[in-house]
Amino acid sequence: MRRSDVPSLDDLRAFETVARLGSVRAAANELALTHGAVSRRVAKLGLDLGLRLIEPDGRGVRVTAD
């Protein structure tokens, strides 16, 4: 496995926080980042892995089956 194949720890941390809290905004508050920064990190992780990681769910988000 090449180093470039390993996901960024910051991206993984952002995804874990969003998944645990069910909200990008709440994750941003906990991580002391902007909503946009957390969204970009999760989107980048999804692209890196080739998976759709989260989807809208009411006023929050939920983790996909992928």
C-alpha positions in Angstrom: 0.0 0.0 0.0 1.4 3.4 -1.0 1.2 6.3 1.4 -1.0 8.1 -1.0 -3.6 5.3 -0.7 -4.0 5.9 3.0 -6.8 8.4 3.9 -6.0 11.6 5.7 -6.4 11.3 9.5 -8.0 14.7 9.5 -10.6 13.5 6.9 -11.2 10.4 8.9 -11.6 12.4 12.1 -14.1 14.8 10.4 -16.1 11.8 9.1 -16.2 10.0 12.5 -17.4 13.2 14.2 -20.1 13.8 11.6 -21.2 10.1 11.8 -21.3 10.2 15.7 -23.1 13.5 16.0 -25.3 13.2 12.9 -24.6 16.8 11.9 -22.0 18.6 9.9 -22.6 21.8 11.9 -22.2 20.0 15.3 -19.1 18.3 14.1 -17.7 21.6 12.9 -18.3 23.1 16.4 -16.7 20.1 18.1 -13.7 20.2 15.8 -13.4 24.0 15.8 -13.7 24.1 12.0 -16.1 25.7 9.7 -19.1 23.8 8.3 -17.6 24.1 4.9 -14.2 22.7 6.0 -15.9 19.6 7.5 -18.1 19.1 4.5 -15.0 19.3 2.2 -13.1 16.8 4.3 -15.9 14.3 4.3 -16.4 14.7 0.6 -12.7 14.3 -0.1 -12.7 11.1 2.0 -15.6 9.8 0.0 -13.9 10.5 -3.3 -10.6 8.9 -2.0 -12.5 5.8 -1.0 -14.9 5.8 -4.0 -17.9 5.7 -1.7 -20.9 7.9 -0.8 -20.4 8.2 3.0 -23.2 10.4 4.2 -26.6 11.5 2.9 -29.1 14.1 4.1 -31.6 13.0 6.7 -34.1 15.6 7.8 -32.1 18.4 9.4 -29.0 16.3 9.8 -27.1 13.6 8.0 -26.8 9.8 8.3 -24.1 7.4 7.3 -24.8 5.4 4.2 -24.7 1.6 4.0 -21.5 1.9 2.0 
